Amino acid sequence: MNSDRPFFRPSLSYWEIDHYLKDIDLLVVGSGIVGLTTAIFFKKKHPNKKVVLVEKGFLPSGASTKNAGFACFGSLSEILADLRFSTQDEVFALIAKRFEGLQELRTLTGDKTIDYQPCGGFEIFREEDESQFSACFDILEPMNNRIRDELGLEHTYSIQNEMISEFGFNGVSKMIWNRHEGSIDTGKMMAELLRIASASGIIILNSLEVSEWNDNQTYVQVSFANGLEIRAQKVHFATNGFAKSLLPDLDVEPARAQVLITSPIEGLKVRGTFHLDEGFFYFRNVGNRVLLGGGRNLALEAETTLELETTQLIQNRLDQLLKENILPNSEYEIEHRWAGIMGVGPKKKAILKQLTDNVSCAVRLGGMGVAIGTSLGKESTEMIA
Ligand SMILES: Cc1cc2nc3c(=O)[nH]c(=O)nc-3n(C[C@H](O)[C@H](O)[C@H](O)COP(=O)(O)OP(=O)(O)OC[C@H]3O[C@@H](n4cnc5c(N)ncnc54)[C@H](O)[C@@H]3O)c2cc1C
């Protein structure tokens, strides 16, 4: 590349170079929840700095526009599963981070804008899950006490078996309710974050995939798959499940998550957000439809992929769960199926890291990004400055 003309491409005008591509103070890579909130909080703190956000997809193309919209901080069986790999203090710190992160998101966007519904989160147990239920029952009061003492929330988890029949389930024998959880409209959340970013003066460029970067300590040279090259003072990667190709030393792997949504169902009884099986399956109503996702645990290796495709194995299991347990007596069609890519690793903990003098990253949000994404964006800003 000619070092005097880093933006050289015959098709670019003086105006395009001058307005979009020159004198960038912060380049954020990836326009998911983390990239957007990093850019938004940074611009709030440094209104005169030029912030550019680049995204490889024509829309954000990882997890943020594809998720289930659960505003949740942990079902008891998920917490028990986490305790197998982490200490009590680590697990509790994550619960607190998820709860506080949700408050941060709601404060930034406003509840009405993202259609936040304080419906609570239900964990259901089928007849074959009895022993899992007993283990959850054993930690229910200790968890309630710790959450009360540290987060000030009263009676977080309670047994609600008498409500099971209201939802029309089949083969479900026990249910635990977390009264402090809720749901959001994922599309509205992302539209609002994009709106706030644009209104703050952040430049958002889509269909631009970063292919290489180099921090020469004076600036960061960034190359794109389409041949464009630009410079930025600071670069922050918010590429989550895609991180490894540009940041090979990070311990983060892609994890595909598959979802389906039904047609509208007359007289639908399922209302709220629901989990089962350590959070590996989840469903909720979206108006009069049911959205159901999960099943990654059925094929963990095959689901360690960046391919945005659905598979027969997992979709068949979702269909079966819907038919046998969730909607046993309803008429419906499966209207749409899709997949998104999360970032996971050996620890259920995001990576927020300074990589070189001018390059940092915030990745590996697992299935918790609605909850922790906004606060991770805010923390990123503190690190970049
Ligand atoms: C199906 C599904 C259901 C989920 N349900 C929930 C839920 O109910 N509640 C919850 O809290 N979390 C949920 N999650 C997880 C949550 O969506 C993620 O944790 C969160 O969206 C991660 O946000 P992010 O900004 O870190 O990553 P992403 O949203 O993945 O954003 C990363 C972006 O970087 C872009 N990118 C990657 N590489 C490049 C490159 N080289 N150049 C330019 N751009 C690049 C990608 O296209 C992508 O848009 C779910 C995830 C999925 C997939």
The ligand as a Gaussian input file, in Angstrom:
#p B3LYP/6-31G(d) Opt

LIG

0 1
 C      -30.439000     -17.814000      18.798000
 C      -29.874000     -17.017000      19.919000
 C      -30.667000     -16.780000      21.047000
 C      -30.151000     -16.000000      22.093000
 N      -30.980000     -15.651000      23.110000
 C      -30.528000     -14.798000      24.072000
 C      -31.395000     -14.313000      25.067000
 O      -32.590000     -14.630000      25.054000
 N      -30.900000     -13.516000      26.035000
 C      -29.582000     -13.156000      26.057000
 O      -29.147000     -12.448000      26.987000
 N      -28.729000     -13.536000      25.072000
 C      -29.181000     -14.340000      24.083000
 N      -28.353000     -14.737000      23.084000
 C      -26.966000     -14.261000      23.103000
 C      -26.839000     -12.805000      22.650000
 O      -27.619000     -12.585000      21.500000
 C      -25.362000     -12.502000      22.382000
 O      -24.616000     -12.787000      23.533000
 C      -25.134000     -11.045000      22.005000
 O      -25.974000     -10.657000      20.960000
 C      -23.680000     -10.825000      21.627000
 O      -23.534000      -9.521000      21.180000
 P      -22.163000      -9.061000      20.522000
 O      -22.328000      -7.656000      20.142000
 O      -21.031000      -9.435000      21.411000
 O      -21.990000     -10.025000      19.272000
 P      -22.758000     -10.113000      17.872000
 O      -24.144000      -9.682000      17.959000
 O      -22.496000     -11.480000      17.349000
 O      -21.988000      -9.040000      17.008000
 C      -20.734000      -9.274000      16.420000
 C      -20.768000      -8.589000      15.070000
 O      -19.469000      -8.552000      14.521000
 C      -19.606000      -8.659000      13.120000
 N      -18.313000      -9.093000      12.603000
 C      -17.685000     -10.244000      12.864000
 N      -16.494000     -10.292000      12.241000
 C      -16.371000      -9.114000      11.556000
 C      -15.348000      -8.560000      10.734000
 N      -14.226000      -9.208000      10.460000
 N      -15.543000      -7.317000      10.199000
 C      -16.692000      -6.631000      10.467000
 N      -17.678000      -7.119000      11.245000
 C      -17.524000      -8.340000      11.799000
 C      -20.707000      -9.714000      12.958000
 O      -21.299000      -9.685000      11.678000
 C      -21.644000      -9.341000      14.071000
 O      -22.710000      -8.483000      13.638000
 C      -28.816000     -15.518000      22.027000
 C      -28.026000     -15.783000      20.909000
 C      -28.558000     -16.520000      19.845000
 C      -27.704000     -16.764000      18.642000

